[in-house]
Amino acid sequence: MTSAFATSRSGRFLLAVPLLVAACGEVGAPTKADIQQVIQTRMQAANQQTSNNTLGLFSGPYDVNDFSVTAADCTAKDNGVYGCAVTAVTKKGTNTAQLQFKKVNGAWTLVQP
């Protein structure tokens, strides 16, 4: 009986390790790549909305491929929200904006102020 108990306990330990590792992956601020993906997704949604509003006569005003996050300085806030100073480069120049991000269901999302 002792060996069955030991196997059961070690089995539970082995199952807990991947869960612990997965949970650790959700700790910390969003990376530049995370931020770029969230913003590009938002840009694509804006393009689709613009296209819908113009009956498909022209595409949205944003070139998703002409966008690169070059810097992101994030600070933890309340409730898992991170405030980030994000610098991005496009054909029209370099801009910096204060944006807020939060991980929801394992994916980073933009939080409206």
Backbone as a chain_set.jsonl record, in Angstrom:
{"seq": "MTSAFATSRSGRFLLAVPLLVAACGEVGAPTKADIQQVIQTRMQAANQQTSNNTLGLFSGPYDVNDFSVTAADCTAKDNGVYGCAVTAVTKKGTNTAQLQFKKVNGAWTLVQP", "coords": {"N": [[0.815, -1.196, 0.0], [1.977, 1.174, 0.653], [3.725, 1.743, -1.48], [1.89, 2.168, -3.564], [0.627, 4.457, -2.644], [2.794, 6.211, -2.701], [3.308, 6.264, -5.447], [0.933, 7.375, -6.359], [1.07, 9.903, -5.161], [3.428, 10.922, -6.358], [2.608, 10.89, -8.988], [0.613, 12.821, -8.948], [2.23, 14.981, -8.389], [3.788, 15.094, -10.709], [1.805, 15.791, -12.539], [1.176, 18.29, -11.607], [3.414, 19.847, -12.148], [3.536, 20.665, -14.991], [1.312, 22.369, -14.973], [2.097, 24.332, -13.176], [4.311, 25.395, -14.518], [3.011, 26.384, -16.802], [1.417, 28.345, -15.632], [3.376, 30.102, -14.759], [4.184, 31.204, -17.124], [2.38, 33.189, -17.591], [3.016, 35.308, -16.059], [4.175, 38.597, -15.573], [4.995, 41.513, -17.578], [3.602, 42.528, -20.794], [5.347, 41.647, -23.807], [7.263, 43.334, -26.415], [6.538, 42.097, -28.788], [4.074, 40.945, -28.052], [2.576, 43.276, -27.612], [2.7, 44.456, -30.167], [1.241, 42.555, -31.635], [-1.334, 42.789, -30.475], [-1.99, 45.44, -31.131], [-1.847, 45.36, -33.943], [-3.946, 43.594, -34.453], [-6.065, 45.159, -33.549], [-5.839, 47.238, -35.411], [-6.46, 45.868, -37.775], [-9.124, 45.266, -37.25], [-10.176, 47.859, -37.208], [-9.695, 48.551, -39.864], [-11.425, 46.75, -41.132], [-13.891, 47.667, -40.161], [-13.921, 50.243, -41.268], [-13.908, 49.556, -43.968], [-16.378, 48.249, -44.096], [-18.035, 50.438, -43.613], [-17.67, 51.898, -45.923], [-18.793, 50.482, -47.909], [-17.098, 48.632, -49.023], [-15.627, 49.896, -50.982], [-13.087, 50.99, -50.639], [-10.133, 50.066, -48.82], [-9.303, 49.994, -45.308], [-7.682, 52.709, -43.46], [-5.231, 51.949, -42.435], [-2.058, 50.478, -42.695], [-1.268, 47.474, -41.845], [1.063, 46.008, -42.053], [2.959, 47.935, -42.157], [4.007, 48.71, -39.652], [5.672, 48.786, -36.623], [6.59, 47.884, -33.393], [8.938, 49.461, -31.533], [9.86, 49.971, -28.997], [8.938, 49.324, -25.611], [7.924, 50.195, -22.51], [6.868, 48.95, -19.657], [4.754, 49.102, -16.773], [3.525, 47.588, -13.869], [0.125, 47.75, -12.847], [-2.979, 48.019, -11.027], [-5.037, 45.051, -10.62], [-3.891, 43.292, -12.557], [-3.352, 44.84, -14.776], [-1.22, 46.481, -17.069], [0.53, 49.45, -17.525], [1.866, 50.918, -20.337], [4.468, 52.581, -22.018], [4.568, 52.919, -25.27], [6.464, 52.775, -28.153], [6.266, 53.236, -31.58], [6.981, 52.632, -35.048], [6.126, 53.854, -38.212], [5.478, 54.359, -41.764], [4.864, 56.993, -41.729], [6.268, 58.061, -39.631], [7.677, 58.196, -36.266], [6.057, 57.423, -33.267], [4.982, 57.796, -29.866], [2.968, 56.345, -27.388], [0.836, 56.149, -24.522], [-0.344, 53.195, -23.389], [-2.618, 50.683, -22.172], [-2.53, 47.322, -21.056], [-3.858, 44.025, -20.576], [-3.866, 40.641, -19.558], [-6.14, 38.353, -20.723], [-7.836, 35.423, -20.49], [-5.474, 34.117, -21.247], [-4.469, 35.634, -23.362], [-3.052, 38.705, -24.465], [-4.69, 41.841, -24.199], [-5.866, 45.035, -25.293], [-6.567, 47.617, -23.087], [-9.087, 49.889, -22.618], [-8.847, 53.24, -21.572]], "CA": [[0.0, 0.0, 0.0], [2.831, 2.346, 0.721], [4.227, 2.077, -2.81], [0.78, 2.729, -4.336], [0.452, 5.824, -2.162], [3.92, 6.998, -3.201], [3.101, 6.443, -6.878], [-0.17, 8.307, -6.501], [1.546, 11.248, -4.814], [4.367, 11.391, -7.37], [1.82, 11.135, -10.183], [-0.019, 14.136, -8.788], [3.301, 15.966, -8.488], [4.147, 15.217, -12.121], [0.733, 16.528, -13.208], [1.183, 19.675, -11.132], [4.552, 20.57, -12.707], [3.179, 21.421, -16.206], [0.378, 23.446, -14.629], [2.887, 25.379, -12.554], [5.095, 26.005, -15.588], [2.077, 27.154, -17.627], [1.016, 29.526, -14.866], [4.506, 31.022, -14.727], [4.245, 31.866, -18.416], [1.444, 34.306, -17.627], [3.475, 36.316, -15.122], [5.022, 39.618, -16.162], [4.45, 42.486, -18.519], [3.595, 42.092, -22.188], [6.561, 41.928, -24.565], [7.029, 44.159, -27.598], [5.81, 41.261, -29.754], [2.686, 40.867, -27.579], [1.955, 44.584, -27.844], [2.535, 44.621, -31.605], [0.142, 41.69, -32.082], [-2.605, 43.374, -30.019], [-2.263, 46.656, -31.903], [-2.139, 44.967, -35.32], [-5.297, 43.036, -34.459], [-6.964, 46.314, -33.446], [-5.773, 47.936, -36.693], [-7.212, 45.078, -38.738], [-10.548, 45.451, -36.934], [-10.518, 49.209, -37.663], [-9.746, 48.48, -41.327], [-12.664, 46.058, -41.517], [-15.012, 48.575, -39.881], [-13.886, 51.294, -42.288], [-14.326, 48.932, -45.219], [-17.828, 48.052, -43.991], [-18.689, 51.74, -43.708], [-17.537, 52.446, -47.28], [-19.372, 49.489, -48.808], [-16.031, 47.874, -49.659], [-15.023, 50.641, -52.088], [-11.653, 51.104, -50.359], [-9.769, 49.412, -47.568], [-9.067, 50.886, -44.178], [-6.582, 53.67, -43.555], [-4.032, 51.479, -41.747], [-1.278, 49.405, -43.288], [-0.85, 46.661, -40.702], [2.443, 45.569, -42.256], [3.816, 49.112, -42.005], [3.891, 49.055, -38.238], [6.604, 48.002, -35.816], [6.845, 48.379, -32.04], [10.391, 49.507, -31.337], [10.152, 50.026, -27.565], [7.78, 49.242, -24.717], [8.31, 50.263, -21.107], [5.615, 48.643, -18.971], [4.728, 49.114, -15.315], [2.334, 46.914, -13.341], [-0.883, 48.545, -12.155], [-3.931, 47.179, -10.308], [-5.851, 44.032, -11.297], [-3.215, 42.671, -13.691], [-3.22, 45.786, -15.882], [0.093, 47.087, -17.225], [0.606, 50.698, -18.268], [3.062, 50.814, -21.169], [4.85, 53.623, -22.965], [4.849, 52.142, -26.472], [6.975, 53.542, -29.287], [6.064, 52.497, -32.825], [7.451, 53.28, -36.263], [5.37, 53.608, -39.444], [5.989, 55.183, -42.866], [4.594, 58.395, -41.404], [7.154, 58.527, -38.57], [7.752, 57.504, -34.978], [5.149, 57.969, -32.258], [4.919, 57.112, -28.569], [1.656, 56.488, -26.751], [0.614, 55.433, -23.269], [-1.4, 52.214, -23.58], [-2.789, 49.735, -21.069], [-2.751, 45.956, -21.499], [-4.193, 43.033, -19.561], [-3.986, 39.288, -20.109], [-7.473, 37.807, -20.527], [-7.899, 34.066, -21.049], [-4.185, 33.745, -21.815], [-4.06, 36.503, -24.475], [-2.977, 40.124, -24.125], [-5.7, 42.691, -24.818], [-5.741, 46.464, -25.051], [-7.574, 48.074, -22.132], [-9.457, 51.284, -22.852], [-8.764, 54.04, -20.317]], "C": [[0.858, 1.258, 0.0], [3.33, 2.743, -0.656], [3.116, 2.656, -3.699], [0.535, 4.171, -3.932], [1.559, 6.714, -2.713], [3.752, 7.259, -4.697], [1.993, 7.459, -7.124], [0.293, 9.735, -6.217], [2.505, 11.771, -5.87], [3.644, 11.672, -8.686], [1.145, 12.49, -10.128], [1.022, 15.231, -8.912], [3.662, 16.189, -9.955], [3.076, 15.955, -12.91], [0.747, 17.999, -12.823], [2.299, 20.483, -11.775], [4.182, 21.306, -13.993], [2.214, 22.57, -15.92], [1.121, 24.62, -14.017], [3.702, 26.116, -13.603], [4.198, 26.871, -16.471], [1.658, 28.428, -16.919], [2.135, 30.554, -14.835], [4.629, 31.782, -16.042], [3.334, 33.068, -18.505], [1.863, 35.429, -16.68], [4.343, 37.323, -15.864], [4.299, 40.459, -17.187], [4.432, 41.926, -19.938], [4.913, 42.46, -22.862], [6.23, 42.851, -25.735], [6.231, 43.378, -28.637], [4.345, 41.121, -29.359], [1.942, 42.16, -27.911], [1.711, 44.794, -29.339], [1.369, 43.787, -32.112], [-1.213, 42.278, -31.7], [-2.961, 44.583, -30.877], [-2.576, 46.311, -33.358], [-3.536, 44.369, -35.442], [-6.323, 44.159, -34.404], [-7.006, 47.09, -34.759], [-6.571, 47.187, -37.758], [-8.714, 45.229, -38.513], [-11.01, 46.834, -37.408], [-10.613, 49.246, -39.19], [-11.044, 47.834, -41.79], [-13.874, 46.958, -41.296], [-15.081, 49.684, -40.914], [-14.364, 50.755, -43.622], [-15.838, 48.694, -45.221], [-18.572, 49.363, -44.181], [-18.634, 52.331, -45.108], [-18.015, 51.459, -48.334], [-18.309, 48.72, -49.586], [-15.357, 48.598, -50.81], [-13.539, 50.892, -51.881], [-11.383, 50.472, -49.005], [-9.478, 50.456, -46.508], [-7.816, 51.742, -44.325], [-5.258, 53.158, -42.987], [-3.353, 50.367, -42.518], [-0.673, 48.611, -42.135], [0.605, 46.229, -40.835], [3.451, 46.708, -42.11], [3.755, 49.61, -40.562], [4.838, 48.169, -37.444], [6.779, 48.665, -34.453], [8.347, 48.315, -31.814], [10.783, 49.564, -29.869], [8.849, 49.941, -26.782], [8.295, 49.203, -23.285], [7.033, 50.119, -20.288], [5.787, 48.622, -17.462], [3.419, 48.487, -14.851], [1.439, 47.918, -12.635], [-1.794, 47.587, -11.408], [-4.602, 46.158, -11.216], [-5.211, 43.445, -12.548], [-3.068, 43.561, -14.903], [-1.803, 46.35, -15.876], [-0.036, 48.362, -18.03], [1.916, 50.683, -19.033], [3.249, 52.07, -22.021], [5.346, 52.873, -24.189], [5.308, 53.086, -27.576], [6.866, 52.67, -30.527], [6.532, 53.338, -34.004], [6.542, 52.865, -37.42], [6.017, 54.448, -40.548], [5.838, 56.67, -42.564], [5.447, 58.925, -40.261], [7.104, 57.658, -37.327], [6.845, 58.205, -33.984], [5.235, 57.139, -30.992], [3.561, 57.392, -27.956], [1.641, 55.696, -25.455], [-0.576, 54.508, -23.484], [-1.459, 51.289, -22.383], [-3.155, 48.372, -21.622], [-3.079, 45.066, -20.31], [-4.319, 41.68, -20.242], [-5.351, 38.741, -19.719], [-7.529, 36.459, -21.241], [-6.619, 33.695, -21.796], [-3.702, 34.606, -22.957], [-4.057, 37.959, -24.024], [-4.038, 40.898, -24.887], [-5.416, 44.144, -24.45], [-6.889, 46.878, -24.143], [-7.84, 49.546, -22.411], [-9.4, 52.042, -21.536], [-10.119, 54.483, -19.825]], "O": [[0.492, 2.275, -0.588], [3.364, 3.928, -0.986], [3.382, 3.547, -4.506], [0.265, 5.017, -4.784], [1.301, 7.839, -3.142], [4.028, 8.364, -5.163], [2.112, 8.309, -8.007], [-0.053, 10.663, -6.948], [2.42, 12.938, -6.251], [4.022, 12.586, -9.419], [1.102, 13.219, -11.119], [0.746, 16.292, -9.471], [3.824, 17.327, -10.395], [3.397, 16.675, -13.856], [0.372, 18.857, -13.622], [2.155, 21.695, -11.937], [4.487, 22.494, -14.097], [2.293, 23.623, -16.553], [0.81, 25.775, -14.307], [3.774, 27.345, -13.576], [4.587, 27.977, -16.848], [1.555, 29.482, -17.547], [1.871, 31.755, -14.88], [5.136, 32.904, -16.057], [3.492, 33.893, -19.405], [1.128, 36.403, -16.52], [5.162, 36.937, -16.698], [3.176, 40.172, -17.601], [5.148, 40.975, -20.25], [5.524, 43.474, -22.523], [5.06, 43.117, -26.013], [5.349, 43.933, -29.292], [3.464, 41.169, -30.218], [0.824, 42.134, -28.426], [0.641, 45.256, -29.735], [0.586, 44.26, -32.936], [-2.141, 42.27, -32.509], [-4.108, 44.73, -31.302], [-3.477, 46.906, -33.95], [-4.231, 44.612, -36.428], [-7.327, 44.127, -35.116], [-8.068, 47.548, -35.18], [-7.278, 47.805, -38.554], [-9.485, 45.311, -39.469], [-12.108, 46.969, -37.948], [-11.502, 49.892, -39.746], [-11.685, 48.31, -42.726], [-14.776, 47.012, -42.132], [-16.163, 50.031, -41.387], [-15.131, 51.41, -44.326], [-16.5, 48.914, -46.236], [-19.616, 49.401, -44.831], [-19.46, 53.176, -45.454], [-17.681, 51.586, -49.512], [-18.576, 48.215, -50.676], [-14.589, 47.984, -51.551], [-12.797, 50.998, -52.858], [-12.272, 50.358, -48.16], [-9.416, 51.653, -46.791], [-6.996, 51.515, -45.215], [-4.255, 53.868, -43.052], [-4.007, 49.416, -42.948], [0.313, 49.029, -41.529], [1.305, 46.097, -39.831], [4.649, 46.471, -41.958], [3.484, 50.782, -40.302], [4.81, 46.945, -37.575], [7.078, 49.856, -34.366], [8.953, 47.246, -31.894], [11.919, 49.239, -29.523], [7.803, 50.419, -27.224], [9.017, 48.283, -22.9], [6.216, 51.038, -20.227], [6.814, 48.189, -16.939], [2.346, 48.805, -15.363], [1.907, 48.809, -11.927], [-1.411, 46.44, -11.177], [-4.722, 46.366, -12.423], [-5.915, 43.131, -13.507], [-2.691, 43.078, -15.971], [-1.252, 46.658, -14.819], [-0.644, 48.364, -19.1], [2.973, 50.46, -18.442], [2.313, 52.553, -22.657], [6.414, 52.262, -24.159], [4.635, 54.067, -27.894], [7.309, 51.521, -30.537], [6.489, 54.568, -33.975], [6.229, 51.686, -37.59], [6.988, 55.162, -40.299], [6.588, 57.499, -43.079], [5.371, 60.111, -39.941], [6.569, 56.549, -37.333], [6.861, 59.431, -33.871], [5.521, 55.943, -31.031], [3.063, 58.517, -27.995], [2.348, 54.698, -25.312], [-1.689, 54.972, -23.732], [-0.474, 51.127, -21.662], [-3.977, 48.258, -22.532], [-2.64, 45.316, -19.187], [-4.817, 41.582, -21.364], [-5.685, 38.669, -18.537], [-7.297, 36.372, -22.447], [-6.665, 33.044, -22.84], [-2.622, 34.352, -23.49], [-4.946, 38.394, -23.293], [-4.267, 40.652, -26.072], [-4.803, 44.432, -23.422], [-8.044, 46.535, -24.394], [-6.912, 50.355, -22.435], [-9.853, 51.543, -20.505], [-10.214, 55.153, -18.797]]}, "num_chains": 1, "name": "protein.A"}
